Amino acid sequence: MRTPTTPTEPGAPAAPAGRSWLRDHSELGVSLLLLAIGVLVLTDALTMPLDLAQRGPVGPGTVPLAVGTGLLVIAALLAVDVLRGGRGEAETGEDIDLAGPGDRRTVLLLAGVFVGNAVLIEPLGFPVSGALLFWGSAYALGSRHPRRDPLIAAVLSLLNFHVFNNLLGVPLPGGPLMGCSSRWIRSTPSSTASGRH
């Protein structure tokens, strides 16, 4: 649905025709971005070296090929829709003031938490840096429970570490605490008792 244009004032310069067409079809920029990302993903997937042991119906290139193809299809459909006159709907469902300033404090806190996680993941390991990431994100987004939040963050971090590192086989840095925990697990009575049988 197009909004009616207001006539220009007599003394105001007229907008160039090319500029108004680009303004009316600005969503084509999103389509071009999706096209570029799709081409990049497909190029990377098709040039991926394959090992003889990795061949089969589903290999490491299957998901990137599907994602890249999907991005190209979505880019084409969006471009056709925009050229036929389709436009995105304005934000109406949010209960926020779109004219007001953004919440810079929250954005800066979240950015700091993510940068801190990236810096601390190697020296401290994923369990500690992940717990700081989860707790810092909860704090930045408004949660103020000093006992509950760090506990939930530690449980989430250890659970994610276990799922990715042990179940999925994605190696994550364990840090100094993982050395302590592996020594503690080896010295528990159940592990020594099972060694006697």
mmCIF file of the C-alpha atoms, coordinates in Angstrom:
data_MODEL
# 
_entry.id   MODEL 
# 
loop_
_atom_site.group_PDB 
_atom_site.id 
_atom_site.type_symbol 
_atom_site.label_atom_id 
_atom_site.label_alt_id 
_atom_site.label_comp_id 
_atom_site.label_asym_id 
_atom_site.label_entity_id 
_atom_site.label_seq_id 
_atom_site.pdbx_PDB_ins_code 
_atom_site.Cartn_x 
_atom_site.Cartn_y 
_atom_site.Cartn_z 
_atom_site.occupancy 
_atom_site.B_iso_or_equiv 
_atom_site.pdbx_formal_charge 
_atom_site.auth_seq_id 
_atom_site.auth_comp_id 
_atom_site.auth_asym_id 
_atom_site.auth_atom_id 
_atom_site.pdbx_PDB_model_num 
ATOM 1   C CA . MET A 1 1   ? 0.000  0.000   0.000   1.00 0.00 ? 1   MET A CA 1 
ATOM 2   C CA . ARG A 1 2   ? 1.578  3.223   -1.124  1.00 0.00 ? 2   ARG A CA 1 
ATOM 3   C CA . THR A 1 3   ? 1.306  6.441   0.829   1.00 0.00 ? 3   THR A CA 1 
ATOM 4   C CA . PRO A 1 4   ? 0.158  9.484   -1.106  1.00 0.00 ? 4   PRO A CA 1 
ATOM 5   C CA . THR A 1 5   ? 2.919  11.863  -1.998  1.00 0.00 ? 5   THR A CA 1 
ATOM 6   C CA . THR A 1 6   ? 2.639  15.466  -0.949  1.00 0.00 ? 6   THR A CA 1 
ATOM 7   C CA . PRO A 1 7   ? 3.174  18.049  -3.646  1.00 0.00 ? 7   PRO A CA 1 
ATOM 8   C CA . THR A 1 8   ? 6.451  19.877  -3.450  1.00 0.00 ? 8   THR A CA 1 
ATOM 9   C CA . GLU A 1 9   ? 6.415  23.489  -2.422  1.00 0.00 ? 9   GLU A CA 1 
ATOM 10  C CA . PRO A 1 10  ? 6.956  26.045  -5.184  1.00 0.00 ? 10  PRO A CA 1 
ATOM 11  C CA . GLY A 1 11  ? 10.444 27.052  -4.024  1.00 0.00 ? 11  GLY A CA 1 
ATOM 12  C CA . ALA A 1 12  ? 11.667 23.510  -3.146  1.00 0.00 ? 12  ALA A CA 1 
ATOM 13  C CA . PRO A 1 13  ? 13.850 21.678  -5.663  1.00 0.00 ? 13  PRO A CA 1 
ATOM 14  C CA . ALA A 1 14  ? 12.235 18.627  -7.253  1.00 0.00 ? 14  ALA A CA 1 
ATOM 15  C CA . ALA A 1 15  ? 13.710 15.242  -6.330  1.00 0.00 ? 15  ALA A CA 1 
ATOM 16  C CA . PRO A 1 16  ? 15.481 13.470  -9.184  1.00 0.00 ? 16  PRO A CA 1 
ATOM 17  C CA . ALA A 1 17  ? 13.390 10.724  -10.807 1.00 0.00 ? 17  ALA A CA 1 
ATOM 18  C CA . GLY A 1 18  ? 16.042 8.052   -10.146 1.00 0.00 ? 18  GLY A CA 1 
ATOM 19  C CA . ARG A 1 19  ? 16.174 8.878   -6.476  1.00 0.00 ? 19  ARG A CA 1 
ATOM 20  C CA . SER A 1 20  ? 12.409 8.549   -5.980  1.00 0.00 ? 20  SER A CA 1 
ATOM 21  C CA . TRP A 1 21  ? 12.374 5.175   -7.822  1.00 0.00 ? 21  TRP A CA 1 
ATOM 22  C CA . LEU A 1 22  ? 15.182 3.940   -5.546  1.00 0.00 ? 22  LEU A CA 1 
ATOM 23  C CA . ARG A 1 23  ? 13.343 5.209   -2.480  1.00 0.00 ? 23  ARG A CA 1 
ATOM 24  C CA . ASP A 1 24  ? 10.160 3.403   -3.566  1.00 0.00 ? 24  ASP A CA 1 
ATOM 25  C CA . HIS A 1 25  ? 12.100 0.178   -4.189  1.00 0.00 ? 25  HIS A CA 1 
ATOM 26  C CA . SER A 1 26  ? 14.574 0.331   -1.294  1.00 0.00 ? 26  SER A CA 1 
ATOM 27  C CA . GLU A 1 27  ? 13.794 -3.283  -0.331  1.00 0.00 ? 27  GLU A CA 1 
ATOM 28  C CA . LEU A 1 28  ? 15.786 -4.328  -3.406  1.00 0.00 ? 28  LEU A CA 1 
ATOM 29  C CA . GLY A 1 29  ? 18.872 -3.648  -1.286  1.00 0.00 ? 29  GLY A CA 1 
ATOM 30  C CA . VAL A 1 30  ? 17.861 -6.481  1.028   1.00 0.00 ? 30  VAL A CA 1 
ATOM 31  C CA . SER A 1 31  ? 17.326 -8.698  -1.994  1.00 0.00 ? 31  SER A CA 1 
ATOM 32  C CA . LEU A 1 32  ? 20.809 -7.869  -3.294  1.00 0.00 ? 32  LEU A CA 1 
ATOM 33  C CA . LEU A 1 33  ? 22.320 -8.572  0.121   1.00 0.00 ? 33  LEU A CA 1 
ATOM 34  C CA . LEU A 1 34  ? 20.584 -11.983 0.282   1.00 0.00 ? 34  LEU A CA 1 
ATOM 35  C CA . LEU A 1 35  ? 21.769 -12.713 -3.268  1.00 0.00 ? 35  LEU A CA 1 
ATOM 36  C CA . ALA A 1 36  ? 25.376 -11.860 -2.374  1.00 0.00 ? 36  ALA A CA 1 
ATOM 37  C CA . ILE A 1 37  ? 25.304 -13.986 0.791   1.00 0.00 ? 37  ILE A CA 1 
ATOM 38  C CA . GLY A 1 38  ? 23.701 -16.880 -1.112  1.00 0.00 ? 38  GLY A CA 1 
ATOM 39  C CA . VAL A 1 39  ? 26.368 -16.751 -3.830  1.00 0.00 ? 39  VAL A CA 1 
ATOM 40  C CA . LEU A 1 40  ? 29.096 -16.625 -1.166  1.00 0.00 ? 40  LEU A CA 1 
ATOM 41  C CA . VAL A 1 41  ? 27.666 -19.610 0.719   1.00 0.00 ? 41  VAL A CA 1 
ATOM 42  C CA . LEU A 1 42  ? 27.213 -21.654 -2.478  1.00 0.00 ? 42  LEU A CA 1 
ATOM 43  C CA . THR A 1 43  ? 30.717 -20.801 -3.712  1.00 0.00 ? 43  THR A CA 1 
ATOM 44  C CA . ASP A 1 44  ? 32.197 -21.836 -0.384  1.00 0.00 ? 44  ASP A CA 1 
ATOM 45  C CA . ALA A 1 45  ? 30.155 -25.057 -0.305  1.00 0.00 ? 45  ALA A CA 1 
ATOM 46  C CA . LEU A 1 46  ? 31.052 -26.045 -3.877  1.00 0.00 ? 46  LEU A CA 1 
ATOM 47  C CA . THR A 1 47  ? 34.771 -25.379 -3.404  1.00 0.00 ? 47  THR A CA 1 
ATOM 48  C CA . MET A 1 48  ? 34.961 -27.259 -0.095  1.00 0.00 ? 48  MET A CA 1 
ATOM 49  C CA . PRO A 1 49  ? 37.543 -30.045 -0.274  1.00 0.00 ? 49  PRO A CA 1 
ATOM 50  C CA . LEU A 1 50  ? 35.999 -33.460 0.231   1.00 0.00 ? 50  LEU A CA 1 
ATOM 51  C CA . ASP A 1 51  ? 37.763 -36.336 1.913   1.00 0.00 ? 51  ASP A CA 1 
ATOM 52  C CA . LEU A 1 52  ? 37.095 -39.829 0.582   1.00 0.00 ? 52  LEU A CA 1 
ATOM 53  C CA . ALA A 1 53  ? 35.861 -40.909 4.012   1.00 0.00 ? 53  ALA A CA 1 
ATOM 54  C CA . GLN A 1 54  ? 33.305 -38.078 4.081   1.00 0.00 ? 54  GLN A CA 1 
ATOM 55  C CA . ARG A 1 55  ? 31.502 -39.023 0.873   1.00 0.00 ? 55  ARG A CA 1 
ATOM 56  C CA . GLY A 1 56  ? 27.977 -40.237 1.103   1.00 0.00 ? 56  GLY A CA 1 
ATOM 57  C CA . PRO A 1 57  ? 24.449 -38.961 0.749   1.00 0.00 ? 57  PRO A CA 1 
ATOM 58  C CA . VAL A 1 58  ? 24.878 -36.323 3.464   1.00 0.00 ? 58  VAL A CA 1 
ATOM 59  C CA . GLY A 1 59  ? 28.291 -34.727 3.715   1.00 0.00 ? 59  GLY A CA 1 
ATOM 60  C CA . PRO A 1 60  ? 29.709 -31.484 5.057   1.00 0.00 ? 60  PRO A CA 1 
ATOM 61  C CA . GLY A 1 61  ? 28.511 -29.544 2.006   1.00 0.00 ? 61  GLY A CA 1 
ATOM 62  C CA . THR A 1 62  ? 24.854 -30.572 2.157   1.00 0.00 ? 62  THR A CA 1 
ATOM 63  C CA . VAL A 1 63  ? 23.622 -27.947 4.622   1.00 0.00 ? 63  VAL A CA 1 
ATOM 64  C CA . PRO A 1 64  ? 25.561 -25.041 3.047   1.00 0.00 ? 64  PRO A CA 1 
ATOM 65  C CA . LEU A 1 65  ? 24.166 -26.023 -0.369  1.00 0.00 ? 65  LEU A CA 1 
ATOM 66  C CA . ALA A 1 66  ? 20.625 -26.029 1.007   1.00 0.00 ? 66  ALA A CA 1 
ATOM 67  C CA . VAL A 1 67  ? 21.105 -22.703 2.829   1.00 0.00 ? 67  VAL A CA 1 
ATOM 68  C CA . GLY A 1 68  ? 22.733 -21.033 -0.190  1.00 0.00 ? 68  GLY A CA 1 
ATOM 69  C CA . THR A 1 69  ? 20.000 -22.251 -2.529  1.00 0.00 ? 69  THR A CA 1 
ATOM 70  C CA . GLY A 1 70  ? 17.340 -21.061 -0.083  1.00 0.00 ? 70  GLY A CA 1 
ATOM 71  C CA . LEU A 1 71  ? 18.961 -17.626 0.104   1.00 0.00 ? 71  LEU A CA 1 
ATOM 72  C CA . LEU A 1 72  ? 18.966 -17.334 -3.702  1.00 0.00 ? 72  LEU A CA 1 
ATOM 73  C CA . VAL A 1 73  ? 15.303 -18.359 -3.909  1.00 0.00 ? 73  VAL A CA 1 
ATOM 74  C CA . ILE A 1 74  ? 14.284 -15.877 -1.192  1.00 0.00 ? 74  ILE A CA 1 
ATOM 75  C CA . ALA A 1 75  ? 16.309 -13.100 -2.875  1.00 0.00 ? 75  ALA A CA 1 
ATOM 76  C CA . ALA A 1 76  ? 14.565 -13.759 -6.199  1.00 0.00 ? 76  ALA A CA 1 
ATOM 77  C CA . LEU A 1 77  ? 11.088 -13.908 -4.628  1.00 0.00 ? 77  LEU A CA 1 
ATOM 78  C CA . LEU A 1 78  ? 11.698 -10.687 -2.689  1.00 0.00 ? 78  LEU A CA 1 
ATOM 79  C CA . ALA A 1 79  ? 12.951 -8.889  -5.811  1.00 0.00 ? 79  ALA A CA 1 
ATOM 80  C CA . VAL A 1 80  ? 9.899  -9.976  -7.814  1.00 0.00 ? 80  VAL A CA 1 
ATOM 81  C CA . ASP A 1 81  ? 7.570  -8.868  -5.016  1.00 0.00 ? 81  ASP A CA 1 
ATOM 82  C CA . VAL A 1 82  ? 9.230  -5.453  -4.712  1.00 0.00 ? 82  VAL A CA 1 
ATOM 83  C CA . LEU A 1 83  ? 9.216  -4.874  -8.480  1.00 0.00 ? 83  LEU A CA 1 
ATOM 84  C CA . ARG A 1 84  ? 5.497  -5.735  -8.572  1.00 0.00 ? 84  ARG A CA 1 
ATOM 85  C CA . GLY A 1 85  ? 4.820  -3.019  -5.998  1.00 0.00 ? 85  GLY A CA 1 
ATOM 86  C CA . GLY A 1 86  ? 4.956  -4.955  -2.728  1.00 0.00 ? 86  GLY A CA 1 
ATOM 87  C CA . ARG A 1 87  ? 6.142  -3.130  0.351   1.00 0.00 ? 87  ARG A CA 1 
ATOM 88  C CA . GLY A 1 88  ? 6.955  -4.161  3.880   1.00 0.00 ? 88  GLY A CA 1 
ATOM 89  C CA . GLU A 1 89  ? 4.445  -3.291  6.573   1.00 0.00 ? 89  GLU A CA 1 
ATOM 90  C CA . ALA A 1 90  ? 5.333  -0.615  9.098   1.00 0.00 ? 90  ALA A CA 1 
ATOM 91  C CA . GLU A 1 91  ? 5.965  -1.657  12.682  1.00 0.00 ? 91  GLU A CA 1 
ATOM 92  C CA . THR A 1 92  ? 2.616  -1.579  14.480  1.00 0.00 ? 92  THR A CA 1 
ATOM 93  C CA . GLY A 1 93  ? 2.615  -4.568  16.832  1.00 0.00 ? 93  GLY A CA 1 
ATOM 94  C CA . GLU A 1 94  ? 5.302  -3.362  19.211  1.00 0.00 ? 94  GLU A CA 1 
ATOM 95  C CA . ASP A 1 95  ? 4.365  -1.429  22.315  1.00 0.00 ? 95  ASP A CA 1 
ATOM 96  C CA . ILE A 1 96  ? 7.312  0.920   22.024  1.00 0.00 ? 96  ILE A CA 1 
ATOM 97  C CA . ASP A 1 97  ? 7.813  4.480   20.916  1.00 0.00 ? 97  ASP A CA 1 
ATOM 98  C CA . LEU A 1 98  ? 9.593  4.239   17.567  1.00 0.00 ? 98  LEU A CA 1 
ATOM 99  C CA . ALA A 1 99  ? 10.275 7.978   17.574  1.00 0.00 ? 99  ALA A CA 1 
ATOM 100 C CA . GLY A 1 100 ? 12.076 7.827   20.928  1.00 0.00 ? 100 GLY A CA 1 
ATOM 101 C CA . PRO A 1 101 ? 15.804 7.250   21.360  1.00 0.00 ? 101 PRO A CA 1 
ATOM 102 C CA . GLY A 1 102 ? 17.166 3.721   21.584  1.00 0.00 ? 102 GLY A CA 1 
ATOM 103 C CA . ASP A 1 103 ? 18.318 2.124   24.811  1.00 0.00 ? 103 ASP A CA 1 
ATOM 104 C CA . ARG A 1 104 ? 22.052 2.640   24.374  1.00 0.00 ? 104 ARG A CA 1 
ATOM 105 C CA . ARG A 1 105 ? 22.907 1.351   27.837  1.00 0.00 ? 105 ARG A CA 1 
ATOM 106 C CA . THR A 1 106 ? 21.455 -2.105  27.111  1.00 0.00 ? 106 THR A CA 1 
ATOM 107 C CA . VAL A 1 107 ? 23.094 -2.281  23.693  1.00 0.00 ? 107 VAL A CA 1 
ATOM 108 C CA . LEU A 1 108 ? 26.486 -1.265  25.097  1.00 0.00 ? 108 LEU A CA 1 
ATOM 109 C CA . LEU A 1 109 ? 26.204 -3.723  27.999  1.00 0.00 ? 109 LEU A CA 1 
ATOM 110 C CA . LEU A 1 110 ? 25.340 -6.570  25.595  1.00 0.00 ? 110 LEU A CA 1 
ATOM 111 C CA . ALA A 1 111 ? 28.185 -5.592  23.256  1.00 0.00 ? 111 ALA A CA 1 
ATOM 112 C CA . GLY A 1 112 ? 30.582 -5.546  26.208  1.00 0.00 ? 112 GLY A CA 1 
ATOM 113 C CA . VAL A 1 113 ? 29.395 -8.969  27.352  1.00 0.00 ? 113 VAL A CA 1 
ATOM 114 C CA . PHE A 1 114 ? 29.922 -10.462 23.880  1.00 0.00 ? 114 PHE A CA 1 
ATOM 115 C CA . VAL A 1 115 ? 33.379 -8.886  23.511  1.00 0.00 ? 115 VAL A CA 1 
ATOM 116 C CA . GLY A 1 116 ? 34.286 -10.070 27.006  1.00 0.00 ? 116 GLY A CA 1 
ATOM 117 C CA . ASN A 1 117 ? 33.203 -13.605 26.107  1.00 0.00 ? 117 ASN A CA 1 
ATOM 118 C CA . ALA A 1 118 ? 35.343 -13.538 22.962  1.00 0.00 ? 118 ALA A CA 1 
ATOM 119 C CA . VAL A 1 119 ? 38.374 -12.328 24.926  1.00 0.00 ? 119 VAL A CA 1 
ATOM 120 C CA . LEU A 1 120 ? 37.951 -14.684 27.905  1.00 0.00 ? 120 LEU A CA 1 
ATOM 121 C CA . ILE A 1 121 ? 37.003 -17.930 26.147  1.00 0.00 ? 121 ILE A CA 1 
ATOM 122 C CA . GLU A 1 122 ? 40.612 -19.014 25.513  1.00 0.00 ? 122 GLU A CA 1 
ATOM 123 C CA . PRO A 1 123 ? 42.212 -18.242 28.891  1.00 0.00 ? 123 PRO A CA 1 
ATOM 124 C CA . LEU A 1 124 ? 39.225 -19.190 31.084  1.00 0.00 ? 124 LEU A CA 1 
ATOM 125 C CA . GLY A 1 125 ? 37.502 -21.768 28.890  1.00 0.00 ? 125 GLY A CA 1 
ATOM 126 C CA . PHE A 1 126 ? 33.921 -21.994 27.691  1.00 0.00 ? 126 PHE A CA 1 
ATOM 127 C CA . PRO A 1 127 ? 32.314 -22.973 31.016  1.00 0.00 ? 127 PRO A CA 1 
ATOM 128 C CA . VAL A 1 128 ? 33.491 -19.798 32.778  1.00 0.00 ? 128 VAL A CA 1 
ATOM 129 C CA . SER A 1 129 ? 33.203 -17.390 29.826  1.00 0.00 ? 129 SER A CA 1 
ATOM 130 C CA . GLY A 1 130 ? 29.839 -18.892 28.854  1.00 0.00 ? 130 GLY A CA 1 
ATOM 131 C CA . ALA A 1 131 ? 28.525 -18.423 32.392  1.00 0.00 ? 131 ALA A CA 1 
ATOM 132 C CA . LEU A 1 132 ? 29.673 -14.803 32.298  1.00 0.00 ? 132 LEU A CA 1 
ATOM 133 C CA . LEU A 1 133 ? 28.000 -14.429 28.892  1.00 0.00 ? 133 LEU A CA 1 
ATOM 134 C CA . PHE A 1 134 ? 24.659 -15.817 30.108  1.00 0.00 ? 134 PHE A CA 1 
ATOM 135 C CA . TRP A 1 135 ? 24.709 -13.895 33.384  1.00 0.00 ? 135 TRP A CA 1 
ATOM 136 C CA . GLY A 1 136 ? 25.848 -10.642 31.737  1.00 0.00 ? 136 GLY A CA 1 
ATOM 137 C CA . SER A 1 137 ? 23.159 -10.916 29.063  1.00 0.00 ? 137 SER A CA 1 
ATOM 138 C CA . ALA A 1 138 ? 20.475 -11.505 31.692  1.00 0.00 ? 138 ALA A CA 1 
ATOM 139 C CA . TYR A 1 139 ? 21.742 -8.512  33.697  1.00 0.00 ? 139 TYR A CA 1 
ATOM 140 C CA . ALA A 1 140 ? 21.876 -6.268  30.619  1.00 0.00 ? 140 ALA A CA 1 
ATOM 141 C CA . LEU A 1 141 ? 18.307 -7.218  29.722  1.00 0.00 ? 141 LEU A CA 1 
ATOM 142 C CA . GLY A 1 142 ? 17.005 -6.339  33.183  1.00 0.00 ? 142 GLY A CA 1 
ATOM 143 C CA . SER A 1 143 ? 17.176 -9.418  35.423  1.00 0.00 ? 143 SER A CA 1 
ATOM 144 C CA . ARG A 1 144 ? 18.321 -8.503  38.937  1.00 0.00 ? 144 ARG A CA 1 
ATOM 145 C CA . HIS A 1 145 ? 18.428 -11.750 40.928  1.00 0.00 ? 145 HIS A CA 1 
ATOM 146 C CA . PRO A 1 146 ? 21.935 -11.941 42.446  1.00 0.00 ? 146 PRO A CA 1 
ATOM 147 C CA . ARG A 1 147 ? 21.588 -15.549 43.677  1.00 0.00 ? 147 ARG A CA 1 
ATOM 148 C CA . ARG A 1 148 ? 19.517 -17.139 40.945  1.00 0.00 ? 148 ARG A CA 1 
ATOM 149 C CA . ASP A 1 149 ? 21.040 -15.614 37.790  1.00 0.00 ? 149 ASP A CA 1 
ATOM 150 C CA . PRO A 1 150 ? 24.673 -16.764 38.295  1.00 0.00 ? 150 PRO A CA 1 
ATOM 151 C CA . LEU A 1 151 ? 23.467 -20.255 39.231  1.00 0.00 ? 151 LEU A CA 1 
ATOM 152 C CA . ILE A 1 152 ? 21.301 -20.559 36.116  1.00 0.00 ? 152 ILE A CA 1 
ATOM 153 C CA . ALA A 1 153 ? 24.145 -19.141 34.010  1.00 0.00 ? 153 ALA A CA 1 
ATOM 154 C CA . ALA A 1 154 ? 26.599 -21.738 35.371  1.00 0.00 ? 154 ALA A CA 1 
ATOM 155 C CA . VAL A 1 155 ? 24.165 -24.610 34.748  1.00 0.00 ? 155 VAL A CA 1 
ATOM 156 C CA . LEU A 1 156 ? 23.428 -23.401 31.187  1.00 0.00 ? 156 LEU A CA 1 
ATOM 157 C CA . SER A 1 157 ? 27.112 -22.967 30.438  1.00 0.00 ? 157 SER A CA 1 
ATOM 158 C CA . LEU A 1 158 ? 28.097 -26.418 31.722  1.00 0.00 ? 158 LEU A CA 1 
ATOM 159 C CA . LEU A 1 159 ? 25.156 -28.006 29.924  1.00 0.00 ? 159 LEU A CA 1 
ATOM 160 C CA . ASN A 1 160 ? 26.098 -26.314 26.637  1.00 0.00 ? 160 ASN A CA 1 
ATOM 161 C CA . PHE A 1 161 ? 29.728 -27.315 27.098  1.00 0.00 ? 161 PHE A CA 1 
ATOM 162 C CA . HIS A 1 162 ? 28.760 -30.946 27.706  1.00 0.00 ? 162 HIS A CA 1 
ATOM 163 C CA . VAL A 1 163 ? 26.348 -31.082 24.742  1.00 0.00 ? 163 VAL A CA 1 
ATOM 164 C CA . PHE A 1 164 ? 28.745 -29.520 22.260  1.00 0.00 ? 164 PHE A CA 1 
ATOM 165 C CA . ASN A 1 165 ? 32.016 -30.978 23.504  1.00 0.00 ? 165 ASN A CA 1 
ATOM 166 C CA . ASN A 1 166 ? 30.969 -34.490 24.496  1.00 0.00 ? 166 ASN A CA 1 
ATOM 167 C CA . LEU A 1 167 ? 27.770 -35.310 22.601  1.00 0.00 ? 167 LEU A CA 1 
ATOM 168 C CA . LEU A 1 168 ? 28.212 -33.416 19.313  1.00 0.00 ? 168 LEU A CA 1 
ATOM 169 C CA . GLY A 1 169 ? 32.000 -33.672 19.161  1.00 0.00 ? 169 GLY A CA 1 
ATOM 170 C CA . VAL A 1 170 ? 32.558 -29.913 18.730  1.00 0.00 ? 170 VAL A CA 1 
ATOM 171 C CA . PRO A 1 171 ? 35.707 -29.195 20.736  1.00 0.00 ? 171 PRO A CA 1 
ATOM 172 C CA . LEU A 1 172 ? 35.363 -26.208 23.053  1.00 0.00 ? 172 LEU A CA 1 
ATOM 173 C CA . PRO A 1 173 ? 38.130 -24.846 25.282  1.00 0.00 ? 173 PRO A CA 1 
ATOM 174 C CA . GLY A 1 174 ? 37.636 -26.258 28.759  1.00 0.00 ? 174 GLY A CA 1 
ATOM 175 C CA . GLY A 1 175 ? 39.912 -23.909 30.612  1.00 0.00 ? 175 GLY A CA 1 
ATOM 176 C CA . PRO A 1 176 ? 41.625 -24.549 33.955  1.00 0.00 ? 176 PRO A CA 1 
ATOM 177 C CA . LEU A 1 177 ? 38.457 -25.724 35.729  1.00 0.00 ? 177 LEU A CA 1 
ATOM 178 C CA . MET A 1 178 ? 37.985 -28.651 33.350  1.00 0.00 ? 178 MET A CA 1 
ATOM 179 C CA . GLY A 1 179 ? 41.336 -30.083 34.434  1.00 0.00 ? 179 GLY A CA 1 
ATOM 180 C CA . CYS A 1 180 ? 40.197 -29.931 38.062  1.00 0.00 ? 180 CYS A CA 1 
ATOM 181 C CA . SER A 1 181 ? 36.808 -31.464 37.287  1.00 0.00 ? 181 SER A CA 1 
ATOM 182 C CA . SER A 1 182 ? 38.302 -34.335 35.280  1.00 0.00 ? 182 SER A CA 1 
ATOM 183 C CA . ARG A 1 183 ? 40.648 -35.159 38.192  1.00 0.00 ? 183 ARG A CA 1 
ATOM 184 C CA . TRP A 1 184 ? 37.685 -34.995 40.595  1.00 0.00 ? 184 TRP A CA 1 
ATOM 185 C CA . ILE A 1 185 ? 35.588 -37.308 38.406  1.00 0.00 ? 185 ILE A CA 1 
ATOM 186 C CA . ARG A 1 186 ? 38.420 -39.846 38.189  1.00 0.00 ? 186 ARG A CA 1 
ATOM 187 C CA . SER A 1 187 ? 38.828 -39.875 41.989  1.00 0.00 ? 187 SER A CA 1 
ATOM 188 C CA . THR A 1 188 ? 35.148 -40.448 42.871  1.00 0.00 ? 188 THR A CA 1 
ATOM 189 C CA . PRO A 1 189 ? 34.339 -43.707 44.688  1.00 0.00 ? 189 PRO A CA 1 
ATOM 190 C CA . SER A 1 190 ? 32.146 -45.029 41.855  1.00 0.00 ? 190 SER A CA 1 
ATOM 191 C CA . SER A 1 191 ? 34.982 -44.754 39.333  1.00 0.00 ? 191 SER A CA 1 
ATOM 192 C CA . THR A 1 192 ? 37.461 -46.465 41.678  1.00 0.00 ? 192 THR A CA 1 
ATOM 193 C CA . ALA A 1 193 ? 34.956 -49.139 42.605  1.00 0.00 ? 193 ALA A CA 1 
ATOM 194 C CA . SER A 1 194 ? 34.263 -49.938 38.973  1.00 0.00 ? 194 SER A CA 1 
ATOM 195 C CA . GLY A 1 195 ? 38.007 -50.330 38.430  1.00 0.00 ? 195 GLY A CA 1 
ATOM 196 C CA . ARG A 1 196 ? 38.181 -53.109 41.069  1.00 0.00 ? 196 ARG A CA 1 
ATOM 197 C CA . HIS A 1 197 ? 35.681 -55.423 39.340  1.00 0.00 ? 197 HIS A CA 1 
# 
